[in-house]
Amino acid sequence: MNNHPLLHIVQNIKKLTEIADNYDTPCYIYSSERVQSNAMRLNDVLKKYFHKYHICYAIKANSNPHLMKIMKKTLPLIGGDCSSPGEIYAVKKAEIDPANCIYTGNYESITDLSLAIEEGCYLNLDDETSFDRLAQENLPTRISFRLNPGFGKGTFSQITTAGENAKFGIPAEKIIGAYRKAQNAGIQNFGIQCMAGSGVLTESYFPKLLTAILKTTNKIEEELKIQFDFISMGGGLGIPYSDDEKELNLDTVFFELSKVFYNQYKKNDSAPALWIEPGKYLIGDAGFILSKVIGLKDSYKNFIGLDAGMETLMRPALYGATHRIYKVGFHGDPIGTFDFTGPICENTDRIAVNRAFPAAKEGDLIAVMDTGAYGFAMSHNFNTRPRAAEILLEETSHRLIRRRETIEDIFSNCHV
Ligand SMILES: Cc1ncc(COP(=O)(O)O)c(C=O)c1O
């Protein structure tokens, strides 16, 4: 066990037993303190190096309005990166102003785009054809396009969102055509956005990406005489998911980014603002799953069967993602390797594979770490399993921030 920021919580067997008794397992547990400190750390470093900046929390990472409210309380001007009407709804529930939000869809319907305009979001279009669709209906006064700079980086190929295999964004050599079209249609305010991949822990990658973005903005500015309101680098700031991964040195990242940025722009109000859209960085390590050991099986492999499977945490089955798993209370030395699985009728139902783990018995509580981002948000009802409850820890107290789904909830739209 290393020095995970929530280690003191998962070592507190009394408190977690009380939570399990109160709310049952599996449940997602979040630390309010960690959400606040993640937000502060990011804001402080942006403030240190950038004249104008804006943070849009990537709602897709975790759309629980209670968690967004903590972010909003910590950073009153925080916006959101929304990708669906549901995410705009969540933003409003958290009292985040949609006017501070960017809306980035993909194969966006007119209905979705019109709603985003109506709510006042800054529209970021995925393609010139999205603009054509929109132009048939109503155009906003400001627009941004998503750049695919031709390369990307992510922990897994599945979460690398730029480059030749990516379905997102407009190639660098084509994007100027989109801005020209928008300019000809009378739009005068512009931004540019690029989201090239998630979970990056290589500091030198970020200035490389910004350099590529600025090469494109420079060309557009020169040819079309456009002044950008903002340049959004998207999300992508990674967090360690295992003991041997090193956390990002944020100071290095943003110092290097500022050198690239202010090499092109003056450090004054005439420069565009730097926007970022962090998901994982803000909420990833602030949450974990509390689960119970249901059964132990010695087969061709050794299995630890939990009450949480791929329906509760999809990332391992979807990408082969790794999450640290701790035995609540005293962890102890490993006695062998185990596959952690759940109750789902799929052989891909694994939370971890071949993981060294101490002795465990039925009823033990287990914590699956760093599941604050893309955890609950990607959970689902396969095998008609209700989704887990979500609990917030605030100093010494805890409260339910989403009740466990019931089987009746799942069928509430089937009027039989
Ligand atoms: C457009 C956009 N912005 C931001 C993010 C957040 O990325 P991350 O969680 O890596 O910060 C994503 C994630 O997929 C995204 O698609």
The ligand as a Gaussian input file, in Angstrom:
#p B3LYP/6-31G(d) Opt

LIG

0 1
 C      -14.164000      16.749000     -25.045000
 C      -13.573000      16.205000     -23.789000
 N      -13.067000      17.060000     -22.881000
 C      -12.551000      16.618000     -21.715000
 C      -12.515000      15.265000     -21.399000
 C      -11.952000      14.841000     -20.073000
 O      -10.829000      14.077000     -20.164000
 P      -10.017000      13.655000     -18.859000
 O      -10.933000      12.933000     -17.964000
 O       -8.914000      12.831000     -19.385000
 O       -9.502000      14.914000     -18.228000
 C      -13.010000      14.347000     -22.316000
 C      -12.947000      12.906000     -22.039000
 O      -13.210000      12.057000     -22.819000
 C      -13.553000      14.833000     -23.544000
 O      -14.068000      13.987000     -24.444000

